Amino acid sequence: MKKSAKKTLVAVMLIVVGVGFLIYKGVSETGVYYLTVGEVIAADPGSFNDRGIRVSGKVVEGSTNYNQRDLLLTFTVKDLNDDTKTMKVRYTGVVPDAFKPDVEVILEGNYDRDKNIFSATTLLAKCPSKYKTKKTGKGEKE
């Protein structure tokens, strides 16, 4: 093999290794865990390694409080499978139109176990998968 071909091969290998390392670091540092409310409450405090987590749950009726001036929303979410497992949520930002009581939400942020408060940086409200028509008393659809 010629000397110039070896140099080219080494340069290409270094570039491939460098790009692979950057991809690995980017994915590992920005990756988040996806958990339910019950899993977050039961998890070991150090298990998330100071990473953000993504939590799905359902908004508890009557728990919503929104301060429009500060864009601060506080509410409680419950586990999708166990209504007894709940946690409080603080979110600052614009509230999605689909957000309302008893709707499923996905939160991204950090959990403070001592206060049982989830500080959300992202709030997504799931839209219903089906839209049902409402029937009136006369049997007509609205």
Secondary structure, DSSP 8 states (H G I E B T S, - for coil): --HHHHHHHHHHHHHHHHHHHHHHHHHHHH--EEEEHHHHHHS-GGGGTT--EEEEEEE-TT--EEETTTTEEEEEEE-SS-TT-EEEEEEES---TT--TT-EEEEEEEEETTTTEEEEEEEEE---SS----B-TTS-B-
